[in-house]
Amino acid sequence: MLLAPVDSQFFVAFAVTMPYSKAEFGADKQGRYEVAIARAAGTVVSNVDIVSITEAELRRGGIVKVDTKIRTSDASSSSAVLSTLGRGVALKNLLNAALAAQ
């Protein structure tokens, strides 16, 4: 998939929860996360944006919610990304596999 404009009005947005504290989810892990998401979506890493990272504490450790946006050039490209990623359990399994590979 081609590089989408930074100000593109076309994108796919979703949130992923990860078993890290905000401090643990530093620049290195963020970079690997972006690569994994790009590979899972069939796009280039430059189209993946981490919009925000918020932390929620658990009993032992934390989790982060990573709000993510994949920019596309047009509506049909957004549809293609959605189709590639899937929904529900299929999306979860695809992302887990891509993240594990990183």
C-alpha positions as CSV (number, residue, x, y, z in Angstrom):
1,M,0.0,0.0,0.0
2,L,1.2,3.5,-0.8
3,L,2.2,6.2,1.7
4,A,-0.9,8.1,2.7
5,P,-0.8,11.9,3.3
6,V,-0.2,12.9,6.9
7,D,-3.4,14.9,6.8
8,S,-5.5,12.2,5.1
9,Q,-9.2,12.2,6.0
10,F,-9.3,8.5,5.4
11,F,-8.1,6.1,8.1
12,V,-8.9,3.1,10.2
13,A,-8.8,3.7,14.0
14,F,-8.8,1.1,16.8
15,A,-7.5,0.5,20.3
16,V,-5.2,-2.3,21.5
17,T,-4.6,-3.2,25.1
18,M,-1.1,-4.4,25.9
19,P,0.3,-6.0,29.1
20,Y,2.8,-3.2,29.8
21,S,3.1,-0.2,32.1
22,K,3.4,3.1,30.2
23,A,7.0,3.2,31.2
24,E,7.7,-0.3,29.8
25,F,6.0,0.6,26.5
26,G,8.8,2.9,25.5
27,A,10.1,4.0,22.1
28,D,11.5,0.6,21.1
29,K,8.3,-1.3,21.8
30,Q,6.3,1.4,20.2
31,G,8.4,1.1,17.0
32,R,8.0,-2.7,17.0
33,Y,4.3,-2.3,17.6
34,E,4.0,0.0,14.6
35,V,5.8,-2.5,12.4
36,A,3.6,-5.3,13.5
37,I,0.4,-3.3,12.9
38,A,1.6,-2.3,9.4
39,R,2.4,-5.9,8.5
40,A,-0.9,-7.1,9.8
41,A,-2.7,-4.4,7.8
42,G,-0.7,-4.8,4.6
43,T,0.6,-1.2,4.6
44,V,3.8,0.7,5.2
45,V,4.9,1.6,8.7
46,S,4.7,5.3,7.9
47,N,0.9,5.0,7.6
48,V,0.6,3.8,11.2
49,D,0.2,6.4,13.9
50,I,0.0,5.9,17.7
51,V,-2.6,8.5,18.6
52,S,-2.4,8.0,22.4
53,I,-1.2,5.7,25.1
54,T,-3.1,5.5,28.4
55,E,-2.3,3.4,31.4
56,A,-4.7,1.4,33.6
57,E,-3.4,-0.3,36.7
58,L,-4.1,-3.9,37.5
59,R,-3.4,-5.7,40.8
60,R,0.1,-6.6,39.7
61,G,1.4,-4.4,37.0
62,G,-0.3,-2.4,34.4
63,I,-1.8,-2.4,31.0
64,V,-1.7,0.3,28.3
65,K,-4.4,1.1,25.8
66,V,-2.8,2.1,22.5
67,D,-5.1,4.2,20.3
68,T,-4.0,3.6,16.8
69,K,-4.7,5.0,13.4
70,I,-3.8,3.6,10.0
71,R,-3.9,6.4,7.4
72,T,-5.0,5.5,3.9
73,S,-5.2,7.5,0.6
74,D,-8.9,7.0,-0.1
75,A,-12.1,5.2,1.0
76,S,-11.4,2.0,-1.0
77,S,-8.0,1.7,0.7
78,S,-9.6,2.1,4.1
79,S,-12.0,-0.7,3.2
80,A,-9.1,-2.9,2.1
81,V,-7.3,-2.4,5.4
82,L,-10.5,-3.2,7.3
83,S,-11.0,-6.3,5.2
84,T,-7.4,-7.4,5.8
85,L,-7.6,-6.8,9.5
86,G,-10.9,-8.5,10.0
87,R,-13.1,-7.9,13.1
88,G,-13.5,-9.4,16.6
89,V,-11.6,-12.6,17.3
90,A,-10.1,-12.7,13.8
91,L,-8.6,-9.2,14.4
92,K,-7.4,-10.1,17.8
93,N,-5.7,-13.3,16.5
94,L,-4.1,-11.5,13.6
95,L,-2.7,-8.7,15.8
96,N,-1.5,-11.1,18.5
97,A,0.4,-13.1,15.8
98,A,1.9,-10.0,14.3
99,L,3.0,-8.6,17.7
100,A,4.4,-12.0,18.7
101,A,6.5,-12.0,15.5
102,Q,8.1,-8.7,16.6
